[in-house]
């Protein structure tokens, strides 16, 4: 487990970058009340970008919803690569943002550095805590972590996949091997195992060994061709339901599934972070469900609180119990999911919430 270091943010602003890296920053405002219009909330994406149909886009939508409902000003900076993170955050500081939301585990160190250098600016980070250069968590009064215990919802997805598979083989893979990716994969594998335990079946999962903590990764969150190639390998090995945890790379899985189905197979996909049917409507016929992280709502909530001078640094952890994580509706597959399986999923969800069934991952966020 990583060490946790409690430090006080030190005074003195560092020299600010004059322009953001990646895409140029975008700024907008609205005609809200005078008080609200004085508040400025800003956001920096990770390398997946704000149109990733996944967690960056979810966070962006939460920011824009807050802008519309509160009448605040907003600005965004879209990162294209890791070297963009720190300059983009510095640019947002230079634009006098009252709150800067950074999206993704990969921004943990850049967020920690910026928060310590700018104690009068509040920060929130999605999917992580602020960290130092050695990966140690830093608890700062001006940083609020927004984390999600997605192992709970992905456990349900694994149980569902095992119950729906016709071939007896399912698969998962990640973009980069980081905790916010592997937590999905842990839950999925363990959910399949739970189904096997309950039903005496032997559905197998390709792509991840939750005990050894190793498996299949594409190495980035951008190259869809890698996702397509890896998915084709899984399909060739008999997998008929695949869970990609890789942001935009998951688009390659959708393409591979479409191609396989055109060739006569019956492959479906479980999306992550956002409702895949809403973000990929052309693939509604192959998306069984999605493992939801309500990032947009969490971002909206922290922006709203900060705009009312009610910012706090207490970590938020989304769970099944508080609605921060969940399974999306089955949409086109609703009539295909057996009633008995739906009942089992409802019972399993209730048991996870009550504690009757324990679902954990080495990557689960700490909960107070």
N, C-alpha and C positions, 0 to 999 in steps of 0.2 A: 504494500500500500504506500502511496506517495506521502512524504512528510507534509505537514501543514505548518506554515510559518505565519505568525500574526505580526504585521508591521503597520506602522503609522505612515500614511502618505506624507511625503516630505514636500515642503513648499518650494516655490521657484519653478516657473515654467521653462521648459526647454525650448530651443529655437524650433519654430514650426515650419513644416514643409509648406511651400506655397501652392503646390498643385498635387492632387491625388494621383497615385499610380493606377494602372488598370484603366478603367473607363473614367472619363471626367466626372467629377461630382455633380449630382443633380440636386437642385434646390427648388422647393415649392412653398407656397404659403396659402393661407385661406383667410376668409373674412369672418373670423370668429370674434369673440369679445376681446376688449383691449387687453385684459389680463392674460387670456389664453394666447393671444397673438405675440406676446413677449416671450413665450416659451418655445424653444427650438429642440426638437428631438432628431437625432441623426443615426445613421446605420452604416456599417461596413460589412460587406459580404465576404465569404471565403471564395476560393477560386472557382466554385461552381457557378457563381453569378446569380442574379436575382430572377432569372427565368429558368431555373433548374427544375421546375415542376416538383420541387421537393422542399427541403428545410429552409434554404435561403429565400425562396419565393414565399413560403409561409410566413417567415419573419417580416418580409417586406410588406405583405398584405396586412399584417397586424399594425405596422407603422402607418400605412396609408389609411386604415380604418380609424386609427386614433387621430390622425390629421383631420379627417372629415368630421368626426364626431366632436372633437375638442376645439377645432379652429386654430391649431398650432402651426408653427412652421416646421418643415422637415428638410433634411438634406441626406443624400446617400452617396456612397462611394463603392464601386464594384471592383473587387480584386480579381485579377487574372492569374496571379501566381503568388507564392508565399512571400516573395520579396516586396509585394505591394502592401502587406498588412500594416506594418508600422507607419509608412508614409501616409497611407489612407487615413489611419486613425489620427495622425498628427494634423492632417488637413481638416478633419472634422473639428478638432480642438481649435484650430485656427479660425474656423467659421463661427466660433462662440456658441457651440452647442451646449445646452444645459444637460442633456443626457445623450450618451453615445452607446448604441447597442451594437455589439460585435457578434457575428453569427458564425459559430462553429468552434469546435475543440482546437483547431489549428491556430486560432487567434489568441490562445490563452496567454502566451508569453508577451506578445505585443500589447495585449490589453493590460496585463499586470504592469508592464513598464510605463505605459501611458498614464494609467491611473495613479501610480506613485508620483509621477512627474507633474500631475495636474490635479491636486487634491480638491480643487474647487469645482471640478467637473465630475458629474456622476456617470457611471458606466453600468451596463448590464451585459452579460455574456451568455449567449445561448449554447447549451450543450457542454458547458465546462465551468470551471472556476478560473479566476486569475491565477497565473503561475509565473514562477521565476524561470531563469534560463535552464535550470536543472530539472524542470518539471515538477517542482514542489508547489503545492497550493499556497497561495498568499491570501489571507483574509484581510480585506481592506474595507474601511467604512464607506468608501465611495464606489464599491463594486457589488452588484447583486447577481449571483449565479442563477441561471434559469436552466434547470436540468430535468431530465425525464427518465423515469424508471421503465423504459420500453421493454425490458425483459418480460414484464407482466402481459402486455398486449401481444408481443410476438410469441409468447407461450401459447396463447389462444390460437394464433395463426398457425403454429406448428400442429396443434391438435386438429384444427380444421383441415389443413393440408393432408395429414395422414388419413383423415376420414373421407376425403374427396379423391385421393389418388386412385387411379385405375391400374397403374403399373406397379404400385408398391414401392416406388422410388420418388423422392422429392429432392430438392437441392437449394442451396443458398450460397451466396458469395458476397464479398465486400469490395469497396473501392480501395481504401487504405486501412491497414490493421491498427485502428485506434479504438479506445473504449466505447465511443458513441456509435461505432459500427458493430463491433463484436457483441455488444449487449443484445442487439436484435438477433444475431446468429445463435447466441446462447439460448435465448428463449425459444426460438424456432426449433432447434434440435431437441431441447428438453420437452417441448410440447408434443413433438412426434413420439418421443419415448413414453410420455404419459399416455397417449392414445394406445400405443402398443401394449402397455401395462394393463390398461382397462379392458381392451378388446382381445388380448391374446394374439395380436398380429405381429408382423415383423417388417413394417414399413421402414426403409432405410433412408438416411439423409446424406447426400453428397455435399462436399464443399466446406464442411466445418466439423472439427472434433472439439466439442466443448470441454472435455476433460484435459486434453493436451493443449488447448487454446492455439490450434493452428489449422490452416485451411486455405481456401482459394481467394485471392485478391487480384484486382486488375492493376493496382499501383497508383491510381489516380481517380478523380471524380469527373473527368472530362471526356475521355476517349470511348465513345459508344461502340466502336468496332471491337474493342477488347471485351466489352460486355456481351456482344453478339457472339464472338468466338467462344468465350467460356460457356455461354448458355448452350450453344450448339454441341459442345462437348458433353454437357450434362444430358441433353436430349438424346444424344447418341448412346449414352449409358443407361437410358431408360427413364430419366426423370420427366414427369409430366406436370409438375407444379414447381415454380422457381421463385425464390425470394431474393431479389437483388437489393443490396444495401449500399448503394453507390451513387446516389444523386443522379445527375444526367446520364451516367453510364448505363443506368437501368433502361434507357431508351433502346439500347442494343439488345437487351433481353426481350423487350416488346417486339422488336423487329424479328428476332430469331423465332419467337413463338408464332408470330403471324406466318412466317415462311413455313414453319413446321406444320401448322394447321392447314395451310394451302396444299401441302403435300400429303394430307390425310391423317395427320396425328391430332391429338387433342391435348394441347399444352396450354396451361394457364399460368398467370403471374400474380403474385401478391406484392403490391407496391408498399412503399414506406414513407413515413413523415406526413405527407398530405394524402387526400383521397385521390387515388390515381385515376378514377373514372372522371373526376372533375377536372384534373389537370391534363389528362390524356384521353379526351372523349372519343377519339377515333379508335381507341383500344378497349372500349368498354366491353367488347365481346370476349376479351381474354383476361381481364382483371377480375380475379375472384373476390378479392377484398383488399384492404390496405391496413397497415399498422400505423395508426395515427399518433402523431405527437402534436398537441395543440399549441404549437409554437406561436402562431398568430395571436391567440388569446393571451398567452403569457406576455408577449411583447406589448400588446394593447394595454394590459393591466399595469405593467411597470411604467409605461409612458403616462398613463392616466394618473397614477399615484404621484409620479415625479412632477407632473404639471400642476398638481395641487399642493406641492411642497410636502408630500408625504412619502418621499423616497426612503427606503430602508435597504440595508445590505443583507437581510436574512435570506438564505438560499431558498428558492422555490424548487420543489421536486414534483413533477407531474406523475400521477399514479392512476390506476384504474379507479381507486376510491374517490379521488377529487376530480376525475374527468380529464386529467392532463394527458392521458394516453388511453387508447381504445382501439377496437376494430371498427373499420368503416362498414357501412351497409354492403350487402352482397350485390346490389344493383341487378345487372342482367343475370346473375347467377342465383338470385334469390329462390326461384322455383326449382333450382337444381340441387340446392343444399337440403338434404333430408330433414324432416321435422325433428326426428330423434337427435340428430347431430346438433341442430340449433338448441334443443333443450339441454343437451350435455354442455354446450358452450356457455349457456346462460348460468348453469349450475357451477361450472368451473370458474367463471368470472366471479360469482358470488363467493365461492370458497377462497379464491385468492384475496378478495377484499376482506373477508372475515379472518383470514389467517389460517383457515383449515387446510389450505394447500399453500405450501411455501415455495415461492419462485424467486430465485436469486441468480446473480451473475457476478463474477469478479469485477465487472465493469459498472455495477450498479452505483448510482450516486449516493453519497452519505445522506441520511435523513435524520433530522433532529428528533 
